[in-house]
Amino acid sequence: MKSKIKSFPWQAMLPKRLNIVAKMINPYLHGIINYYSKFYPSELRGIWQTLDTRLVLWLMKKSVMVKFFCGFS
C-alpha cells in the first residue's frame, strides 16, 4: 500500500489547489481506512507516515512553483 501512495501522480497535481487534491485522494483514503482498520490496524501508522511525507513534499514543490511563476522571492 505504501508503494501505491508513493506511485500516486503527485507531479501531475502540482498545478491543482489543495482542496481539489483532497477530493481526488479522499475516496482512496477511505478505502485504506476501511480495509486496514479491520484487517491490519498496526499497518495504518506506517501508511499515514508515508502519506504525510508525500503531502509535505508536494506542498514544498508547490510553494516553489508558486514563487517561481508569481515572481516572489
C-alpha positions as CSV (number, residue, x, y, z in Angstrom):
1,M,0.0,0.0,0.0
2,K,2.9,2.4,0.7
3,S,4.2,1.8,-2.8
4,K,0.8,2.8,-4.2
5,I,0.9,6.1,-2.2
6,K,4.4,6.7,-3.5
7,S,3.4,6.0,-7.1
8,F,0.4,8.4,-6.9
9,P,0.8,11.1,-9.6
10,W,1.9,13.9,-7.3
11,Q,3.7,15.8,-10.1
12,A,0.6,16.0,-12.1
13,M,-1.3,17.5,-9.2
14,L,1.2,20.4,-8.7
15,P,-0.9,23.0,-10.5
16,K,-4.1,22.0,-8.6
17,R,-5.3,23.5,-5.4
18,L,-5.2,21.6,-2.1
19,N,-9.0,21.2,-1.9
20,I,-9.0,19.6,-5.3
21,V,-6.2,17.2,-4.4
22,A,-8.1,16.3,-1.2
23,K,-11.2,15.5,-3.2
24,M,-9.1,13.3,-5.5
25,I,-7.4,11.2,-2.8
26,N,-10.3,11.2,-0.3
27,P,-12.0,8.1,-1.8
28,Y,-8.7,6.3,-1.9
29,L,-8.0,7.2,1.7
30,H,-11.5,6.0,2.8
31,G,-10.7,2.6,1.2
32,I,-7.4,2.4,3.1
33,I,-9.1,3.2,6.4
34,N,-11.9,0.7,5.8
35,Y,-9.7,-2.1,4.9
36,Y,-6.7,-1.7,7.1
37,S,-8.6,-0.7,10.2
38,K,-10.4,-4.1,10.1
39,F,-7.6,-6.4,9.0
40,Y,-4.3,-4.7,9.7
41,P,-4.7,-1.8,12.2
42,S,-1.0,-1.8,13.0
43,E,-0.1,-1.0,9.4
44,L,-2.0,2.2,9.4
45,R,0.7,4.2,11.2
46,G,3.3,3.4,8.5
47,I,0.8,4.3,5.8
48,W,-0.1,7.6,7.4
49,Q,3.6,8.5,7.8
50,T,4.2,7.8,4.1
51,L,1.2,9.8,3.1
52,D,2.3,12.7,5.4
53,T,5.7,12.7,3.9
54,R,4.3,12.7,0.3
55,L,1.9,15.6,1.1
56,V,4.7,17.7,2.7
57,L,7.0,17.1,-0.3
58,W,4.1,18.0,-2.6
59,L,3.4,21.3,-0.7
60,M,7.1,22.2,-0.7
61,K,7.3,21.7,-4.5
62,K,4.0,23.6,-5.0
63,S,5.3,26.6,-3.0
64,V,8.5,26.7,-5.0
65,M,6.4,26.6,-8.2
66,V,4.1,29.4,-7.0
67,K,7.1,31.6,-6.0
68,F,8.8,30.9,-9.4
69,F,5.7,31.7,-11.5
70,C,4.4,34.7,-9.4
71,G,7.8,36.3,-9.1
72,F,8.1,36.1,-5.3
73,S,11.5,35.9,-3.7
